[in-house]
């Protein structure tokens, strides 16, 4: 059973930074991409960023230039560096992995809360 474990969430003030980590229980090369999604209170879960097996990253427009997705293959870990956070970034952030044989993210972590408030 694939497990993804997020960490690094917390409470920060606007303009501050956080780094989320997602550790995958298997060899990270078993997955075509690992992505981040977030769900704000009362809203649907939305795509934030992803990084594929070749290290190519994709971001939703609202985080471009502020968030950076990276991976440490030796640690089977993906990171989301979030800078210049705003209250609109407040959400539960989920890590998810997609296999080579699917167009959807089949494996999800339990989520980590990010709260941006003054």
Secondary structure as GFF3:
##gff-version 3
##sequence-region A 1 118
A	DSSP	beta_strand	4	7	.	.	.	ID=ss1
A	DSSP	beta_strand	10	12	.	.	.	ID=ss2
A	DSSP	beta_strand	18	24	.	.	.	ID=ss3
A	DSSP	three_ten_helix	28	30	.	.	.	ID=ss4
A	DSSP	beta_strand	33	39	.	.	.	ID=ss5
A	DSSP	beta_strand	45	52	.	.	.	ID=ss6
A	DSSP	beta_strand	57	59	.	.	.	ID=ss7
A	DSSP	three_ten_helix	61	63	.	.	.	ID=ss8
A	DSSP	beta_strand	67	72	.	.	.	ID=ss9
A	DSSP	three_ten_helix	73	75	.	.	.	ID=ss10
A	DSSP	beta_strand	77	82	.	.	.	ID=ss11
A	DSSP	three_ten_helix	87	89	.	.	.	ID=ss12
A	DSSP	beta_strand	91	98	.	.	.	ID=ss13
A	DSSP	beta_strand	107	108	.	.	.	ID=ss14
A	DSSP	beta_strand	112	116	.	.	.	ID=ss15
###
